[in-house]
Amino acid sequence: MPEDPFGPRRGSKKRRVAVRTPGGRTVYHYRHKIHGRARCARCGRPLTGTRTGPRSVMAKLAKSEKRPNRPYGGYLCSKCLRELMVTRAISLGWAKLSPAGGLA
């Protein structure tokens, strides 16, 4: 039997699919795993505007095609980003109004 090119790590790199041969045997073919969608780090929803795929595909895409061009693009969803910006704006506004000048 020839040496397995992936070694003992083959199962972690690819998924195993059972295939019936015309002779009636069941053999296993190793296929690429399906890549999951990028998810928001805060709420866990799938991110819109992001692509997914193996490294060979992602490396050929432009930076603007991989993630949205905004703060925290590709990390937070738009809803969580909006909440974050609003809470930061409110906290900075209150800090400017406080007598300690935002130190307290």
SULGIWO-V818919 format. One record per backbone hydrogen bond with DSSP energy under -0.5 kcal/mol. CO is the residue of the C=O (numbers start at 1). NH is the residue of the N-H. If there is no record, write none. Layout:
# SULGIWO-V818919
<<CO	NH> <CO	NH>>
This chain:
# SULGIWO-V818919
<<4	7> <6	9> <7	10> <9	12> <9	13> <10	13> <10	14> <13	33> <15	31> <17	29> <19	27> <21	24> <25	21> <25	27> <27	19> <27	29> <29	17> <29	31> <31	15> <38	47> <40	44> <45	40> <47	50> <54	57> <54	58> <55	59> <57	60> <58	61> <62	65> <62	66> <63	66> <63	67> <66	51> <68	70> <70	73> <72	75> <72	76> <75	41> <77	81> <78	82> <79	83> <80	84> <81	85> <82	86> <83	87> <84	88> <85	89> <86	90> <87	91> <88	92> <89	93> <90	94> <91	95> <92	96> <93	97> <94	98> <98	101>>
